[in-house]
Amino acid sequence: MALCCAVLPARAATILEMWDFADPEKSEQRFRDALAGASGDWRLELQTQVARSYSLRARFPEAHRLLDEVEPQLASAGIKPRLRYLLELGRTFNSAGDKAAARPLFLRAWELAQAKGEEDLAIDAAHMVAIVEGGESALDWNRRALVLAERAQDPAARRWRASLLNNIGVELNTLGRHEEALAPFQQALDAYIERGDPRNIRIARWMIAHTERLLGRNAKALDTQLALEREWAAAGETDPYVLEELVALYQALGEPDKARAYAQRLEREKRL
């Protein structure tokens, strides 16, 4: 029994660790490497993640074929493969633009995960319902998921807090409620700092500065975006979203030459 309890949490953590959402191809290879020695429920979970790597690259027929292979095996499987199957099938439909097909799958995953006490996957399902529905409904679903994340016993579920706060801020911005969006964005930044997550810390600061620009606080936003440009460069990267903001900020501040220079840099980055 002690051996079992040591192995299962490591497997759950491994899925998270293997994901690099900025590089689905590399993630696919990691999952395929893990599949070489996998069996049972663990093998099914890994296969759903390979399918997710396909949908992230808009390879929807391949994602559906793999999920179709998984589906007949779920009758004798545990709860996690069943939930991951529902989530990845829903994500495949959603990424292809079929929200009507995706929504009931996410709702089924939410209800099943709640019933079975799967905190992490319940939050994942709720946040996907929010993405599908948008607007005030999205705020409700993200806030429902946030309550679950803040009360969760599962460390993987608690990690959702930062991204849920970010999603709430994004939805508030979409609804034009920019002043209200600043608080969840700041809370998201604090959560990412607590996690020690440099890339997402920079992204969270970008979200705050973007919102400051939407509120007309251009000088403050410019200071942050210039600092972020330097930090991405120090990390050996360029963030096109920072460049886009600098174009908009210099246009708003009446400095067309600087705006044009950043627009040219942005075009070069897009061609790379």
ChimeraX attribute file (.defattr): number of C-alpha atoms within 10 A of each C-alpha:
attribute: neighborCount
match mode: 1-to-1
recipient: residues
	/A:1	5
	/A:2	6
	/A:3	7
	/A:4	8
	/A:5	9
	/A:6	10
	/A:7	10
	/A:8	12
	/A:9	10
	/A:10	10
	/A:11	13
	/A:12	14
	/A:13	12
	/A:14	13
	/A:15	17
	/A:16	10
	/A:17	11
	/A:18	16
	/A:19	17
	/A:20	14
	/A:21	11
	/A:22	9
	/A:23	12
	/A:24	19
	/A:25	15
	/A:26	15
	/A:27	21
	/A:28	22
	/A:29	14
	/A:30	18
	/A:31	22
	/A:32	17
	/A:33	12
	/A:34	17
	/A:35	17
	/A:36	9
	/A:37	9
	/A:38	14
	/A:39	11
	/A:40	12
	/A:41	18
	/A:42	20
	/A:43	18
	/A:44	26
	/A:45	24
	/A:46	23
	/A:47	25
	/A:48	28
	/A:49	25
	/A:50	25
	/A:51	25
	/A:52	29
	/A:53	28
	/A:54	21
	/A:55	24
	/A:56	19
	/A:57	13
	/A:58	14
	/A:59	16
	/A:60	20
	/A:61	13
	/A:62	16
	/A:63	26
	/A:64	20
	/A:65	11
	/A:66	18
	/A:67	23
	/A:68	13
	/A:69	13
	/A:70	18
	/A:71	16
	/A:72	10
	/A:73	14
	/A:74	17
	/A:75	8
	/A:76	10
	/A:77	15
	/A:78	13
	/A:79	15
	/A:80	19
	/A:81	23
	/A:82	23
	/A:83	26
	/A:84	22
	/A:85	26
	/A:86	24
	/A:87	26
	/A:88	24
	/A:89	25
	/A:90	27
	/A:91	27
	/A:92	28
	/A:93	20
	/A:94	19
	/A:95	17
	/A:96	15
	/A:97	12
	/A:98	14
	/A:99	18
	/A:100	13
	/A:101	15
	/A:102	24
	/A:103	23
	/A:104	14
	/A:105	22
	/A:106	27
	/A:107	19
	/A:108	16
	/A:109	27
	/A:110	26
	/A:111	13
	/A:112	18
	/A:113	22
	/A:114	17
	/A:115	11
	/A:116	12
	/A:117	12
	/A:118	19
	/A:119	24
	/A:120	22
	/A:121	21
	/A:122	28
	/A:123	30
	/A:124	23
	/A:125	31
	/A:126	24
	/A:127	26
	/A:128	25
	/A:129	25
	/A:130	25
	/A:131	20
	/A:132	21
	/A:133	16
	/A:134	16
	/A:135	14
	/A:136	13
	/A:137	15
	/A:138	22
	/A:139	22
	/A:140	15
	/A:141	23
	/A:142	28
	/A:143	20
	/A:144	15
	/A:145	26
	/A:146	24
	/A:147	15
	/A:148	20
	/A:149	24
	/A:150	13
	/A:151	12
	/A:152	18
	/A:153	12
	/A:154	13
	/A:155	12
	/A:156	17
	/A:157	22
	/A:158	19
	/A:159	17
	/A:160	20
	/A:161	24
	/A:162	25
	/A:163	20
	/A:164	26
	/A:165	24
	/A:166	25
	/A:167	23
	/A:168	25
	/A:169	28
	/A:170	21
	/A:171	23
	/A:172	21
	/A:173	19
	/A:174	13
	/A:175	13
	/A:176	13
	/A:177	16
	/A:178	21
	/A:179	14
	/A:180	14
	/A:181	25
	/A:182	22
	/A:183	16
	/A:184	20
	/A:185	27
	/A:186	19
	/A:187	17
	/A:188	27
	/A:189	26
	/A:190	15
	/A:191	21
	/A:192	22
	/A:193	16
	/A:194	11
	/A:195	13
	/A:196	11
	/A:197	12
	/A:198	12
	/A:199	12
	/A:200	18
	/A:201	19
	/A:202	20
	/A:203	18
	/A:204	24
	/A:205	19
	/A:206	21
	/A:207	23
	/A:208	24
	/A:209	25
	/A:210	27
	/A:211	24
	/A:212	21
	/A:213	20
	/A:214	17
	/A:215	14
	/A:216	13
	/A:217	14
	/A:218	20
	/A:219	15
	/A:220	12
	/A:221	24
	/A:222	22
	/A:223	12
	/A:224	19
	/A:225	23
	/A:226	14
	/A:227	13
	/A:228	20
	/A:229	19
	/A:230	13
	/A:231	16
	/A:232	15
	/A:233	12
	/A:234	10
	/A:235	10
	/A:236	8
	/A:237	11
	/A:238	17
	/A:239	15
	/A:240	17
	/A:241	15
	/A:242	24
	/A:243	24
	/A:244	16
	/A:245	22
	/A:246	26
	/A:247	23
	/A:248	20
	/A:249	25
	/A:250	19
	/A:251	15
	/A:252	15
	/A:253	12
	/A:254	10
	/A:255	12
	/A:256	15
	/A:257	12
	/A:258	15
	/A:259	22
	/A:260	16
	/A:261	13
	/A:262	21
	/A:263	19
	/A:264	14
	/A:265	15
	/A:266	20
	/A:267	12
	/A:268	10
	/A:269	13
	/A:270	9
	/A:271	6
	/A:272	5
